[in-house]
Amino acid sequence: MYSTLLEELSRAVGARLIIQFSYNGITYEVEPHLLGRDMNNQDCLCAWLTNVSGKETDLNGWRCFLLQDIRDLRALEQRFCHTRPGYKPYDDSMTRIYYRT
């Protein structure tokens, strides 16, 4: 299951597909930019938040999600065209980067 999640997220990052998933009981819609391993040795997704529980939010911005807590991942048909302000493709909070836009 975990390798399937990594594959699906890698595909979404590479194709710049907006994704939706459940995380700690809340539904998020994000633009995935980077997959990697953080300083705590946990795999995570860095993404730009666009919607929470199906509603646009004024809390847009960068979020990191631990892969172990992502459920019900779904790639949407929508794509994003550009990286967002503050995107760090060589993020120094990561010890290893698996995939990035």
N, C-alpha and C positions, 0 to 999 in steps of 0.2 A: 504494500500500500504506500509506504513512504517513498519508494523509488518512483511509483506512478505519480505521486504528488510532485516530486522534483521534476519529472519529465513534463508534466502539464504546465507547471509554472515556467520552466525554461522555454517551452514553446510560446507561451503567452508573452514573456519578456521579449523574445526574439521577433515575434510578429506584432508586437505593440498592441496586444489585445487587452481591452479592459476586462477585468475579472471581478467576480462576485464570490463571496464565501462567508461562512459563519465563523466567528471568532469569539469565544467566551459568551456564546448565546446572542451575539449581536451580528446583524448582517452588514457587511461592508462591501462597497464597490470602489475599486482602486485602479490606478494605472501602475502596473508593476515595472520597476526599473532595474532592480538589482537583487540577485540571490546570492547569499553567502553565509559565512560562519562568523558569528560575533566574538567579542572578547571573552564571553562566558562559555565559549565552545558550543554554542547552540546555532543550528541552522535557522536563518531568518530571511524574510522578504522585506525589502525596502520599497515602499510604494507611496504614490501621491493619492491621498484620500479625496474622493469626490462625493460619495454618498454614504449615509449611514441608515440602515433599516429602510431603504427605498426612498429616502428623502435627501434632497440636496442639503448640504450643510455649509455653514459659514466657517466651519472648523477645518476647511481644506488645508492640506499641508502634508509634510512628510511624516510617515509612520513606519515603524518596524514591527513586523508580526512574526512570532515564533512559528516555524512550520509545524511543530508538534501540536499546536493548538488550532490550526486551520482545518475546518470541516466543510463539506459540501461545496467544494470548489467548482466553479462554472465559468468558462470563458465565454464572454459575450461576443456578439458580432461587431460591436463598435471597436474602433481603433483610436489610439491617440497618436498625434503626429510629431509632437516635439517633447523633448525632456523639459521638466519643470525647473523653475528657478531654485538654485541651491543644490541641484543634483551633483553628487560627487561620484563619478564612475570609479574612482580609486579610493573609496571611503576608508579612512584610516581607523574607523571603529570596527572594521572587519579584519579578521586574521586570514581569511581566504574568500575569494570571490569566485563563484561558480559560473555566473552568467549575468550579463548586464546589457542595457540598451546601448 
